[in-house]
Amino acid sequence: MEFPFDVAAVLGERVTIVDQHLRPAGRRGPAHRGDLEQQLRTLIDELGKASAKAQGLPAPVTSAARMEANRHVLYILRDAEGPRVTAKGAVVGFLKVGYKKLFLLDRDGTQNEAEPLCVLDFYVHESLQRHGYGKELFQHMLQSERTEPRRLAVDRPSEKLLAFLRKHYGLADAIPQVNNFVIFEGFFSNRPAPAAAPPPKRPEDAVKPYSLSERDFLREELEPPWPFNLAPGRTGSPVRGSLRPFLAEQELLLRRLRRSPPPPDPPRCRRRQHPPPLRVAQPRRALTPPRRLWVLDGDGRLRGGGGSAPRRLRVLVPAP
């Protein structure tokens, strides 16, 4: 697969390893660093499109943007020799791998949580297949990752990839899975069993005394209600064994309380009496003697109550 730029300047070695940082292996000085990075992104995008077209996928699974978003590793093989290779070089194929957390089934149908190295994309140009380039690329990846073929999980392998693994590595007995990954016999052999994660600790407020999963409340002595907490010699030491000694102590205390007279009632608090409000004395009015009523009788004489008669008396007689 040829490109309009110098492939050797971008990739450098025959097999180049590219991670999520997308740093080109070629050296042209700091002035051309940006050009090499852009050329590497173009090379990865074109290889992803060619792989998707060869596998019949609707969209490529390998691109520069996907490499930056995931911690995957890309092995790119370039061809520096051959009659069809131009002066700028050509790319033979690539292999993308990465670690993924999966739930896989063994032969007994038991579900296991594992994080194996997965083969995510594998492509060799159509004109260069069956020339040993795929075996060379795959073997370089196994040596670099220090793993074995039976330890790999393959994501949606094509018929060509299954035939390749069967021919070169003897992986023919696949274990069915519910996801898109394929593992082979020997994947779980000599693999350390994953340690069971301890249950998360819940706060003390959320632990109920009748919970079956938490038994910590049995290790501490519960404080009895009044008046059982008045027993002499009680300490805060943890309870060892059953709670029968504590129940016997309760019964003994009840017997003592039944024989002893009831405690006196606590003194009641008297309400504070406030003095009555002060009243201002009103001045008394002087007593006036009662007025005398004088009446003029028919003889023209004045008659009335006690007292002397008035010296002057004006009588008004209506006019005829």
VEXPASE-182508 format. One record per atom (N, C-alpha, C): z negated, x negated, y; residue in three letters. Coordinates in steps of 0.2 Angstrom, whole numbers, padded with zeros to 4 digits, always signed. Last residue first. Layout:
BEGIN
ZXYAla...
REM end
This chain:
BEGIN
-0416+0503+0433Pro-0415+0510+0430Pro-0407+0511+0430Pro-0418+0486+0426Ala-0416+0491+0432Ala-0414+0498+0429Ala-0431+0480+0416Pro-0424+0481+0417Pro-0423+0487+0423Pro-0443+0468+0421Val-0442+0475+0420Val-0435+0477+0421Val-0451+0455+0417Leu-0445+0457+0419Leu-0444+0464+0416Leu-0465+0447+0422Val-0463+0452+0418Val-0456+0454+0421Val-0474+0432+0422Arg-0468+0435+0425Arg-0465+0440+0420Arg-0490+0428+0425Leu-0486+0431+0420Leu-0480+0434+0423Leu-0502+0416+0426Arg-0497+0419+0429Arg-0492+0422+0424Arg-0513+0412+0418Arg-0514+0414+0425Arg-0508+0418+0428Arg-0515+0419+0401Pro-0511+0415+0406Pro-0513+0417+0413Pro-0531+0420+0394Ala-0524+0423+0396Ala-0521+0419+0401Ala-0537+0409+0382Ser-0538+0412+0388Ser-0531+0415+0390Ser-0539+0412+0364Gly-0537+0408+0370Gly-0537+0412+0376Gly-0532+0421+0351Gly-0538+0418+0355Gly-0535+0414+0360Gly-0519+0433+0354Gly-0523+0429+0350Gly-0528+0426+0354Gly-0518+0447+0365Gly-0515+0442+0361Gly-0521+0438+0357Gly-0513+0457+0378Arg-0517+0457+0372Arg-0514+0451+0368Arg-0513+0463+0394Leu-0511+0458+0389Leu-0516+0457+0384Leu-0510+0480+0399Arg-0515+0474+0398Arg-0512+0470+0393Arg-0504+0492+0401Gly-0502+0486+0406Gly-0507+0480+0405Gly-0506+0501+0392Asp-0510+0502+0398Asp-0508+0496+0403Asp-0498+0497+0381Gly-0496+0503+0385Gly-0500+0504+0392Gly-0498+0479+0381Asp-0499+0486+0378Asp-0497+0491+0383Asp-0490+0464+0379Leu-0492+0469+0384Leu-0492+0476+0381Leu-0496+0450+0371Val-0492+0456+0370Val-0494+0461+0376Val-0494+0433+0367Trp-0497+0438+0371Trp-0492+0444+0371Trp-0497+0421+0355Leu-0493+0426+0357Leu-0496+0432+0361Leu-0499+0403+0356Arg-0502+0410+0356Arg-0497+0415+0358Arg-0495+0390+0346Arg-0494+0394+0352Arg-0497+0401+0351Arg-0505+0377+0339Pro-0501+0383+0338Pro-0500+0387+0344Pro-0505+0361+0344Pro-0508+0367+0343Pro-0503+0373+0342Pro-0496+0348+0335Thr-0497+0352+0341Thr-0500+0358+0340Thr-0499+0332+0329Leu-0500+0339+0327Leu-0501+0343+0334Leu-0488+0319+0329Ala-0494+0322+0332Ala-0494+0329+0331Ala-0480+0312+0314Arg-0480+0315+0321Arg-0486+0319+0322Arg-0482+0296+0308Arg-0483+0303+0307Arg-0483+0306+0314Arg-0469+0284+0303Pro-0474+0286+0308Pro-0475+0294+0307Pro-0466+0279+0286Gln-0464+0283+0292Gln-0470+0285+0296Gln-0467+0264+0278Ala-0471+0270+0280Ala-0468+0273+0286Ala-0455+0258+0266Val-0457+0258+0273Val-0461+0264+0275Val-0458+0252+0250Arg-0456+0258+0254Arg-0459+0257+0261Arg-0452+0241+0238Leu-0456+0242+0244Leu-0454+0248+0248Leu-0450+0244+0221Pro-0447+0242+0227Pro-0452+0244+0233Pro-0462+0239+0208Pro-0458+0244+0212Pro-0455+0242+0219Pro-0459+0224+0199Pro-0463+0228+0203Pro-0458+0233+0207Pro-0453+0224+0182His-0452+0222+0189His-0456+0227+0193His-0458+0218+0167Gln-0459+0224+0171Gln-0458+0221+0178Gln-0449+0212+0153Arg-0453+0210+0159Arg-0452+0216+0164Arg-0453+0217+0137Arg-0448+0217+0142Arg-0452+0216+0149Arg-0459+0206+0124Arg-0460+0212+0129Arg-0455+0211+0135Arg-0453+0203+0108Cys-0453+0201+0115Cys-0454+0207+0120Cys-0463+0203+0094Arg-0458+0206+0098Arg-0458+0204+0106Arg-0467+0191+0082Pro-0469+0195+0088Pro-0463+0197+0092Pro-0461+0195+0065Pro-0461+0191+0071Pro-0463+0195+0077Pro-0472+0201+0053Asp-0467+0202+0058Asp-0467+0198+0063Asp-0478+0190+0040Pro-0479+0195+0046Pro-0473+0195+0050Pro-0471+0191+0024Pro-0473+0187+0030Pro-0474+0192+0036Pro-0480+0199+0010Pro-0474+0198+0015Pro-0476+0195+0021Pro-0490+0190-0001Pro-0489+0195+0003Pro-0483+0194+0008Pro-0484+0184-0017Ser-0486+0183-0011Ser-0485+0189-0006Ser-0477+0189-0028Arg-0484+0189-0028Arg-0487+0188-0021Arg-0464+0188-0025Arg-0466+0195-0027Arg-0474+0195-0026Arg-0462+0175-0023Leu-0461+0179-0017Leu-0464+0186-0019Leu-0463+0170-0036Arg-0468+0168-0031Arg-0468+0173-0025Arg-0452+0175-0042Arg-0459+0177-0044Arg-0464+0176-0039Arg-0442+0169-0035Leu-0443+0176-0034Leu-0450+0178-0037Leu-0444+0156-0039Leu-0445+0157-0032Leu-0446+0164-0031Leu-0440+0157-0053Leu-0447+0155-0051Leu-0448+0157-0044Leu-0426+0160-0051Glu-0431+0165-0054Glu-0438+0163-0052Glu-0421+0148-0045Gln-0421+0155-0042Gln-0426+0160-0044Gln-0423+0139-0056Glu-0427+0138-0050Glu-0427+0145-0045Glu-0414+0144-0065Ala-0421+0145-0066Ala-0425+0144-0060Ala-0402+0141-0058Leu-0404+0148-0059Leu-0411+0149-0061Leu-0402+0127-0058Phe-0402+0131-0052Phe-0404+0138-0052Phe-0401+0125-0072Pro-0407+0123-0068Pro-0408+0126-0062Pro-0387+0131-0074Arg-0393+0134-0076Arg-0400+0132-0073Arg-0375+0125-0070Leu-0379+0128-0065Leu-0385+0131-0068Leu-0371+0110-0080Ser-0371+0117-0078Ser-0375+0119-0072Ser-0367+0094-0073Gly-0368+0098-0078Gly-0367+0106-0076Gly-0375+0090-0058Arg-0372+0087-0064Arg-0373+0092-0070Arg-0372+0093-0041Val-0374+0096-0047Val-0371+0092-0053Val-0377+0080-0029Pro-0372+0085-0032Pro-0375+0087-0039Pro-0390+0082-0017Ser-0387+0079-0022Ser-0382+0083-0026Ser-0398+0087-0007Gly-0391+0088-0007Gly-0387+0084-0012Gly-0413+0094-0013Thr-0409+0089-0010Thr-0402+0091-0010Thr-0429+0102-0012Arg-0422+0103-0013Arg-0418+0097-0010Arg-0443+0102-0011Gly-0440+0097-0015Gly-0432+0098-0016Gly-0446+0120-0010Pro-0448+0113-0009Pro-0444+0108-0014Pro-0435+0133-0005Ala-0439+0130-0010Ala-0440+0122-0009Ala-0428+0139+0005Leu-0434+0137+0007Leu-0438+0133+0001Leu-0416+0145+0000Asn-0415+0138+0002Asn-0422+0135+0005Asn-0419+0158-0003Phe-0419+0153-0009Phe-0418+0146-0006Phe-0420+0169+0005Pro-0425+0163+0006Pro-0425+0158+0001Pro-0405+0163+0012Trp-0412+0163+0013Trp-0415+0169+0009Trp-0393+0157-0001Pro-0395+0160+0005Pro-0402+0161+0006Pro-0389+0140-0007Pro-0391+0147-0008Pro-0393+0150-0001Pro-0375+0129-0005Glu-0382+0131-0002Glu-0384+0138-0003Glu-0369+0122-0020Leu-0368+0127-0015Leu-0375+0129-0012Leu-0365+0106-0024Glu-0370+0111-0024Glu-0369+0116-0018Glu-0350+0100-0030Glu-0354+0101-0025Glu-0359+0107-0026Glu-0341+0102-0040Arg-0344+0096-0040Arg-0350+0096-0034Arg-0334+0114-0039Leu-0340+0114-0044Leu-0344+0107-0044Leu-0324+0112-0030Phe-0330+0116-0028Phe-0336+0116-0033Phe-0314+0106-0037Asp-0319+0102-0033Asp-0325+0105-0031Asp-0304+0112-0044Arg-0311+0112-0047Arg-0316+0108-0043Arg-0289+0120-0041Glu-0294+0116-0038Glu-0301+0117-0041Glu-0282+0129-0049Ser-0280+0123-0048Ser-0284+0118-0045Ser-0289+0141-0048Leu-0289+0138-0055Leu-0286+0131-0054Leu-0300+0148-0036Ser-0293+0145-0038Ser-0294+0141-0044Ser-0311+0153-0031Tyr-0309+0156-0038Tyr-0302+0153-0040Tyr-0313+0148-0018Pro-0318+0146-0024Pro-0315+0148-0031Pro-0298+0141-0011Lys-0302+0147-0013Lys-0307+0145-0018Lys-0293+0131+0001Val-0295+0131-0006Val-0300+0137-0007Val-0290+0130+0015Ala-0286+0134+0011Ala-0288+0135+0004Ala-0300+0122+0020Asp-0301+0129+0022Asp-0296+0133+0018Asp-0296+0109+0016Glu-0302+0113+0013Glu-0303+0120+0014Glu-0278+0108+0013Pro-0284+0107+0017Pro-0290+0111+0014Pro-0272+0101-0002Arg-0272+0106+0003Arg-0278+0105+0007Arg-0262+0088-0008Lys-0269+0090-0006Lys-0268+0095-0001Lys-0249+0089-0020Pro-0251+0088-0013Pro-0258+0091-0011Pro-0250+0082-0035Pro-0250+0088-0031Pro-0252+0087-0024Pro-0241+0066-0038Pro-0248+0070-0038Pro-0247+0076-0034Pro-0227+0065-0048Ala-0230+0065-0042Ala-0236+0069-0041Ala-0225+0056-0063Ala-0226+0063-0060Ala-0229+0062-0053Ala-0212+0044-0063Ala-0219+0045-0063Ala-0220+0052-0060Ala-0198+0044-0074Pro-0201+0045-0067Pro-0208+0047-0067Pro-0197+0032-0087Ala-0198+0039-0085Ala-0201+0040-0078Ala-0185+0020-0087Pro-0192+0022-0086Pro-0192+0029-0084Pro-0173+0019-0100Arg-0174+0021-0093Arg-0181+0023-0092Arg-0169+0018-0113Asn-0172+0012-0109Asn-0173+0013-0102Asn-0156+0030-0111Ser-0160+0025-0115Ser-0162+0020-0111Ser-0149+0039-0103Phe-0156+0039-0102Phe-0160+0034-0107Phe-0136+0035-0106Phe-0138+0035-0099Phe-0146+0035-0098Phe-0132+0036-0118Gly-0135+0030-0117Gly-0137+0030-0109Gly-0117+0045-0115Glu-0122+0044-0120Glu-0125+0037-0118Glu-0114+0049-0098Phe-0112+0047-0105Phe-0118+0046-0109Phe-0111+0061-0085Ile-0114+0055-0088Ile-0113+0055-0095Ile-0103+0068-0071Val-0103+0067-0078Val-0106+0061-0080Val-0106+0081-0059Phe-0106+0074-0061Phe-0106+0074-0069Phe-0106+0094-0054Asn-0099+0091-0054Asn-0100+0084-0057Asn-0119+0102-0064Asn-0116+0100-0058Asn-0109+0097-0059Asn-0123+0104-0077Val-0122+0110-0073Val-0119+0108-0066Val-0116+0094-0090Gln-0120+0095-0084Gln-0118+0101-0080Gln-0114+0086-0106Pro-0112+0091-0101Pro-0118+0092-0096Pro-0111+0069-0108Ile-0116+0074-0109Ile-0115+0080-0104Ile-0098+0062-0118Ala-0101+0064-0112Ala-0106+0069-0113Ala-0092+0049-0126Asp-0097+0055-0128Asp-0100+0057-0121Asp-0085+0038-0121Ala-0081+0044-0123Ala-0086+0050-0124Ala-0084+0023-0116Leu-0088+0029-0114Leu-0084+0035-0115Leu-0078+0011-0118Gly-0080+0015-0123Gly-0084+0021-0122Gly-0072+0003-0108Tyr-0080+0003-0108Tyr-0082+0007-0114Tyr-0058+0005-0108His-0061-0002-0106His-0069-0002-0108His-0056+0018-0112Lys-0052+0013-0115Lys-0055+0006-0114Lys-0065+0027-0106Arg-0065+0027-0113Arg-0061+0021-0116Arg-0061+0024-0092Leu-0068+0023-0095Leu-0068+0023-0102Leu-0048+0029-0092Phe-0049+0022-0090Phe-0056+0020-0093Phe-0050+0043-0095Ala-0046+0038-0100Ala-0047+0031-0099Ala-0057+0047-0084Leu-0060+0047-0090Leu-0056+0043-0096Leu-0046+0044-0074Leu-0053+0040-0074Leu-0056+0041-0081Leu-0037+0053-0078Lys-0035+0046-0078Lys-0041+0042-0078Lys-0043+0065-0076Glu-0042+0064-0083Glu-0040+0056-0084Glu-0057+0062-0064Ser-0050+0065-0066Ser-0049+0063-0073Ser-0074+0067-0061Pro-0069+0062-0063Pro-0062+0066-0065Pro-0085+0071-0052Arg-0078+0075-0053Arg-0073+0070-0055Arg-0093+0057-0051Asp-0092+0063-0048Asp-0085+0066-0049Asp-0103+0049-0064Val-0096+0050-0061Val-0095+0056-0058Val-0116+0038-0065Ala-0114+0045-0065Ala-0108+0046-0061Ala-0120+0024-0075Leu-0116+0027-0070Leu-0116+0034-0071Leu-0124+0017-0086Arg-0129+0019-0081Arg-0126+0023-0076Arg-0113+0013-0093Arg-0117+0019-0096Arg-0122+0021-0091Arg-0110+0001-0086Pro-0106+0007-0086Pro-0109+0013-0088Pro-0124-0007-0078Glu-0119-0006-0084Glu-0115+0000-0083Glu-0127-0018-0064Thr-0128-0012-0068Thr-0123-0012-0074Thr-0125-0026-0051Arg-0130-0027-0057Arg-0132-0021-0061Arg-0117-0024-0041Glu-0122-0019-0041Glu-0127-0021-0047Glu-0108-0035-0044Ser-0111-0035-0038Ser-0117-0030-0038Ser-0103-0031-0057Gln-0107-0038-0056Gln-0111-0038-0049Gln-0097-0019-0055Leu-0103-0019-0059Leu-0107-0026-0058Leu-0087-0023-0046Met-0092-0018-0043Met-0098-0019-0048Met-0079-0030-0054His-0082-0034-0048His-0088-0029-0045His-0075-0021-0063Gln-0079-0026-0065Gln-0082-0030-0059Gln-0066-0013-0055Phe-0072-0010-0057Phe-0077-0015-0060Phe-0056-0023-0051Leu-0060-0019-0046Leu-0067-0017-0049Leu-0051-0025-0064Glu-0054-0031-0060Glu-0058-0028-0054Glu-0047-0013-0068Lys-0052-0016-0072Lys-0055-0022-0068Lys-0037-0011-0059Gly-0042-0006-0059Gly-0048-0009-0063Gly-0027-0021-0062Tyr-0031-0021-0055Tyr-0037-0016-0055Tyr-0020-0020-0073Gly-0027-0024-0074Gly-0030-0024-0067Gly-0009-0013-0072His-0008-0020-0072His-0015-0024-0072His-0009+0001-0072Arg-0008-0002-0078Arg-0006-0009-0077Arg-0002+0003-0055Gln-0007+0005-0060Gln-0004+0002-0067Gln+0006+0001-0044Leu+0002-0005-0046Leu-0003-0003-0052Leu+0011+0012-0039Ser+0016+0007-0041Ser+0012+0001-0044Ser+0000+0020-0035Glu+0004+0022-0041Glu+0008+0016-0044Glu-0016+0011-0031His-0009+0013-0030His-0005+0015-0036His-0031+0018-0037Val-0026+0012-0037Val-0019+0015-0036Val-0047+0024-0034Tyr-0040+0025-0033Tyr-0036+0018-0033Tyr-0061+0033-0034Phe-0058+0028-0037Phe-0050+0029-0036Phe-0077+0039-0028Asp-0070+0039-0027Asp-0067+0033-0030Asp-0090+0038-0033Leu-0088+0044-0029Leu-0081+0044-0028Leu-0101+0034-0045Val-0094+0033-0044Val-0091+0039-0040Val-0118+0031-0042Cys-0113+0036-0044Cys-0106+0033-0041Cys-0133+0026-0048Leu-0127+0024-0045Leu-0122+0028-0047Leu-0146+0039-0049Pro-0142+0033-0052Pro-0137+0031-0047Pro-0160+0045-0049Glu-0156+0043-0043Glu-0152+0037-0045Glu-0166+0060-0057Ala-0165+0053-0056Ala-0161+0051-0050Ala-0175+0071-0066Glu-0174+0069-0059Glu-0172+0062-0059Glu-0170+0081-0079Asn-0173+0075-0077Asn-0171+0074-0070Asn-0172+0094-0091Gln-0170+0092-0084Gln-0174+0086-0082Gln-0167+0095-0107Thr-0172+0094-0103Thr-0169+0092-0096Thr-0157+0096-0117Gly-0157+0101-0112Gly-0163+0101-0107Gly-0156+0086-0126Asp-0161+0091-0128Asp-0161+0097-0123Asp-0148+0077-0119Arg-0146+0080-0125Arg-0150+0086-0127Arg-0152+0080-0102Asp-0151+0076-0108Asp-0148+0080-0113Asp-0147+0084-0085Leu-0149+0086-0092Leu-0148+0081-0097Leu-0152+0080-0069Leu-0147+0079-0075Leu-0151+0081-0081Leu-0152+0080-0052Phe-0156+0083-0058Phe-0151+0084-0064Phe-0151+0066-0041Leu-0148+0071-0045Leu-0153+0074-0050Leu-0148+0057-0027Lys-0153+0060-0031Lys-0151+0066-0034Lys-0137+0043-0027Lys-0138+0050-0025Lys-0144+0052-0030Lys-0129+0028-0021Tyr-0134+0031-0024Tyr-0136+0038-0022Tyr-0111+0024-0023Gly-0117+0026-0019Gly-0123+0029-0023Gly-0094+0019-0021Val-0100+0020-0025Val-0106+0021-0020Val-0077+0018-0022Lys-0083+0019-0018Lys-0088+0021-0022Lys-0063+0007-0023Leu-0069+0010-0027Leu-0075+0011-0022Leu-0046+0005-0020Phe-0053+0004-0018Phe-0057+0008-0023Phe-0030-0005-0020Gly-0034+0001-0021Gly-0041+0000-0019Gly-0021-0014-0014Val-0020-0012-0021Val-0024-0005-0022Val-0013-0018+0001Val-0020-0015-0002Val-0018-0012-0009Val-0005-0032+0007Ala-0005-0025+0005Ala-0012-0024+0002Ala+0003-0043+0020Gly-0002-0042+0014Gly-0001-0034+0013Gly+0012-0048+0029Lys+0006-0045+0031Lys+0001-0043+0026Lys+0023-0052+0022Ala+0018-0058+0025Ala+0012-0055+0027Ala+0023-0041+0007Thr+0025-0044+0013Thr+0021-0050+0016Thr+0025-0040-0010Val+0020-0041-0005Val+0023-0044+0001Val+0033-0040-0021Arg+0033-0034-0016Arg+0029-0035-0010Arg+0030-0051-0029Pro+0036-0051-0025Pro+0037-0045-0020Pro+0013-0058-0026Gly+0018-0053-0029Gly+0024-0053-0025Gly-0003-0059-0018Glu+0003-0062-0022Glu+0007-0057-0024Glu-0013-0053-0013Ala-0011-0058-0009Ala-0004-0061-0012Ala-0019-0037-0012Asp-0015-0041-0016Asp-0012-0046-0011Asp-0036-0031-0011Arg-0030-0032-0008Arg-0026-0037-0012Arg-0048-0019-0014Leu-0044-0024-0017Leu-0038-0025-0014Leu-0064-0014-0008Ile-0057-0014-0007Ile-0053-0020-0010Ile-0077-0004-0011Tyr-0074-0011-0013Tyr-0067-0010-0012Tyr-0090+0002-0001Leu-0083+0003-0002Leu-0081-0004-0005Leu-0105+0012-0002Val-0102+0005-0002Val-0095+0006-0004Val-0115+0023+0008His-0110+0022+0003His-0107+0015+0004His-0124+0031+0016Arg-0125+0024+0014Arg-0121+0023+0008Arg-0115+0041+0028Asn-0118+0040+0022Asn-0119+0033+0020Asn-0108+0041+0040Ala-0113+0046+0040Ala-0117+0045+0033Ala-0098+0031+0039Glu-0104+0030+0044Glu-0109+0035+0043Glu-0090+0037+0029Met-0094+0030+0028Met-0099+0029+0033Met-0085+0048+0036Arg-0090+0049+0030Arg-0094+0042+0029Arg-0077+0041+0045Ala-0082+0045+0048Ala-0087+0046+0042Ala-0067+0035+0037Ala-0072+0031+0041Ala-0078+0035+0043Ala-0067+0043+0020Ser-0065+0042+0027Ser-0069+0037+0031Ser-0065+0052+0006Thr-0066+0045+0009Thr-0063+0045+0015Thr-0060+0064+0002Val-0068+0063+0001Val-0070+0056+0004Val-0048+0074+0009Pro-0050+0067+0007Pro-0058+0067+0007Pro-0044+0090+0003Ala-0046+0086+0008Ala-0048+0079+0006Ala-0039+0096-0009Pro-0037+0099-0003Pro-0039+0094+0003Pro-0033+0085-0022Leu-0039+0087-0018Leu-0036+0090-0012Leu-0025+0078-0031Gly-0024+0085-0030Gly-0030+0088-0026Gly-0026+0064-0033Gln-0030+0068-0037Gln-0029+0076-0036Gln-0017+0060-0023Ala-0016+0058-0030Ala-0020+0062-0035Ala-0023+0064-0011Lys-0016+0067-0014Lys-0015+0065-0021Lys-0034+0057-0011Ala-0035+0064-0011Ala-0028+0067-0014Ala-0029+0044-0010Ser-0033+0046-0016Ser-0033+0053-0016Ser-0023+0045+0003Ala-0019+0043-0003Ala-0022+0045-0010Ala-0034+0047+0011Lys-0029+0052+0011Lys-0024+0051+0004Lys-0041+0035+0009Gly-0044+0041+0007Gly-0039+0047+0007Gly-0032+0026+0015Leu-0033+0025+0008Leu-0037+0032+0005Leu-0032+0030+0028Glu-0026+0030+0024Glu-0027+0030+0017Glu-0045+0027+0032Asp-0043+0034+0032Asp-0037+0035+0028Asp-0046+0013+0030Ile-0050+0017+0026Ile-0048+0024+0026Ile-0037+0009+0040Leu-0035+0007+0033Leu-0039+0012+0028Leu-0043+0013+0052Thr-0036+0016+0050Thr-0035+0015+0042Thr-0054+0005+0051Arg-0055+0012+0051Arg-0048+0015+0049Arg-0048-0008+0053Leu-0052-0006+0047Leu-0053+0001+0046Leu-0043-0007+0066Gln-0038-0007+0060Gln-0042-0006+0053Gln-0055-0006+0073Gln-0050+0000+0073Gln-0045-0001+0067Gln-0059-0019+0070Glu-0063-0013+0068Glu-0059-0007+0068Glu-0049-0027+0076Leu-0050-0027+0069Leu-0054-0021+0066Leu-0051-0024+0090Asp-0045-0022+0086Asp-0046-0022+0079Asp-0064-0029+0092Gly-0063-0022+0093Gly-0056-0020+0089Gly-0061-0043+0091Arg-0066-0039+0086Arg-0065-0032+0086Arg-0054-0052+0098His-0050-0047+0094His-0055-0043+0089His-0064-0059+0104Ala-0059-0056+0109Ala-0055-0050+0105Ala-0071-0066+0095Pro-0074-0060+0098Pro-0069-0056+0102Pro-0061-0071+0081Gly-0064-0072+0087Gly-0067-0066+0090Gly-0056-0067+0069Arg-0051-0069+0074Arg-0054-0070+0081Arg-0059-0065+0053Arg-0062-0068+0058Arg-0056-0070+0063Arg-0063-0051+0042Gly-0059-0056+0045Gly-0062-0059+0051Gly-0071-0040+0038Ala-0073-0047+0035Ala-0069-0053+0038Ala-0077-0028+0049Pro-0072-0031+0046Pro-0074-0038+0044Pro-0090-0016+0046Arg-0088-0023+0049Arg-0083-0026+0046Arg-0096-0003+0044Leu-0089-0004+0045Leu-0087-0011+0049Leu-0108+0001+0041His-0107-0002+0047His-0100-0003+0049His-0109+0006+0028Gln-0108+0011+0033Gln-0107+0008+0040Gln-0099-0008+0020Asp-0104-0003+0020Asp-0103+0002+0026Asp-0087-0016+0010Val-0088-0013+0017Val-0094-0007+0016Val-0081-0030+0003Ile-0086-0025+0002Ile-0088-0022+0009Ile-0066-0035-0004Thr-0070-0035+0002Thr-0075-0029+0001Thr-0057-0046-0014Val-0061-0040-0014Val-0066-0040-0009Val-0052-0057-0007Arg-0047-0052-0011Arg-0051-0046-0012Arg-0057-0058+0011Glu-0057-0060+0004Glu-0052-0055+0000Glu-0050-0051+0024Gly-0053-0058+0022Gly-0052-0059+0015Gly-0047-0039+0030Leu-0051-0039+0024Leu-0054-0046+0023Leu-0040-0042+0042Val-0045-0037+0042Val-0050-0038+0036Val-0031-0052+0039Ala-0036-0053+0044Ala-0041-0048+0045Ala-0024-0046+0028Ala-0029-0052+0027Ala-0033-0053+0032Ala-0016-0037+0035Val-0022-0035+0030Val-0027-0040+0029Val-0010-0035+0050Asp-0011-0041+0045Asp-0017-0038+0041Asp-0001-0019+0051Phe-0005-0025+0054Phe-0007-0030+0048Phe+0005-0008+0045Pro+0009-0012+0051Pro+0005-0018+0054Pro+0003-0009+0027Phe+0001-0007+0034Phe+0004-0011+0039Phe+0005-0004+0010Glu+0006-0008+0016Glu+0004-0005+0022Glu+0000-0004-0006Met+0000+0000+0000Met+0000-0004+0006Met
REM end
